[in-house]
Amino acid sequence: MAHLGTRGANAAAFDHWESRAGDPQLHTHMVIANRVQRITDGAWVTLDSRTLY
């Protein structure tokens, strides 16, 4: 497996203060876009998400 330099990773975090049942439960959801830009040629490629999991 090759590791290449990238740029342009995008993520967003959303804070929630309650559970689905309405009970107090502070937690954060994070969404990470599965696309990054390769430094070598500028192409947008898919991340290998096994590292994130």
C-alpha positions as CSV (number, residue, x, y, z in Angstrom):
1,M,0.0,0.0,0.0
2,A,1.4,3.4,-1.0
3,H,1.1,6.5,1.2
4,L,0.8,9.7,-0.9
5,G,0.8,13.3,0.1
6,T,-2.7,14.9,-0.1
7,R,-4.5,18.2,0.6
8,G,-8.1,19.2,0.8
9,A,-9.5,16.8,3.4
10,N,-12.9,18.0,4.6
11,A,-14.8,17.2,7.8
12,A,-17.7,18.6,9.7
13,A,-18.6,18.2,13.4
14,F,-22.1,18.4,14.8
15,D,-22.7,18.7,18.6
16,H,-25.9,17.2,20.0
17,W,-27.1,17.6,23.6
18,E,-29.8,14.9,23.8
19,S,-30.3,11.3,23.0
20,R,-33.1,10.3,20.6
21,A,-35.2,9.6,23.7
22,G,-34.7,13.3,24.8
23,D,-32.4,12.4,27.7
24,P,-29.4,14.6,28.3
25,Q,-26.4,13.1,26.4
26,L,-23.7,15.4,25.1
27,H,-22.1,13.9,22.0
28,T,-20.6,14.9,18.7
29,H,-21.1,13.4,15.2
30,M,-18.3,13.8,12.7
31,V,-18.6,13.4,8.9
32,I,-15.5,13.0,6.9
33,A,-15.6,13.4,3.1
34,N,-14.2,10.4,1.3
35,R,-12.2,12.6,-1.2
36,V,-8.8,14.3,-1.0
37,Q,-6.6,15.9,-3.6
38,R,-3.3,14.2,-4.5
39,I,-0.3,16.6,-4.4
40,T,1.5,14.9,-7.2
41,D,-1.0,15.5,-10.0
42,G,-3.9,17.4,-8.4
43,A,-6.4,14.6,-9.0
44,W,-9.3,14.1,-6.6
45,V,-9.2,10.5,-5.3
46,T,-10.9,8.3,-2.7
47,L,-9.5,7.8,0.8
48,D,-8.6,4.4,2.0
49,S,-11.1,4.4,4.8
50,R,-9.7,1.3,6.6
51,T,-7.3,3.7,8.5
52,L,-10.2,5.9,9.7
53,Y,-12.3,2.9,10.8
